[in-house]
Amino acid sequence: MVAFTYLAVAAAAISGAFAAPTAEPADAPDFEFGPHNLAARQDYNQNYKTGGNVNFSPSSNGYSVTFSGAGDFVVGKGWKKGSDRNLTFSGSTTQTSGTVLVSIYGWTKNPLVEYYVQEYTSNGKGSAQGQKLGTFESDGGTYEIWKHQQINQPSIAGTTNFWQYISNRVDKRPNGGTVTMANHFAAWDKAGLKLGAHDYQVLATEGWGNAGGNSKYTISAA
């Protein structure tokens, strides 16, 4: 979203500014990777809405959402502890009004970083703002690298300062594809953008500015 993104954890119904992860044994895998989908041990649904009509329906390996007149929302499907796994998503997004984007979205701690790999943006830039650091090639397309500092904004560590790192795909693909996260992390590192310990990572649909449209996706990983 323009200012920040809120994560709601489906595994534990927790009210408050930000939901905390549920404790689990250190040696327990977050996901078991099958041939067709993700078998989640901890199922994270992202579901933030500020106004308008947003109807979000998560499934075991994806989600669908329809929206109209939306002031600001973020919904999606993901997991605890993002990584450089290859993510494949398939489906579609249609935008009828406002700004809509589809991205791989996540956080790291120490340093605290909010990151986006934007695969589709209805306005060309989505959340990309601040300083453009260059471009790189990955998964058959060109991505711009952006960084932007958020000052005194809500985060998974409370209201504070933090950096946003954004890969913005120039040739959009709302119908999905494979995202090689290792390529993005390597490109950011080469540009001097350091990540910390990985926290949440999701495929998300986001919209603001009287956003209207719909999304439906399935997700797999390798």
Disulfide bonds with the S-S distance in Angstrom:
none
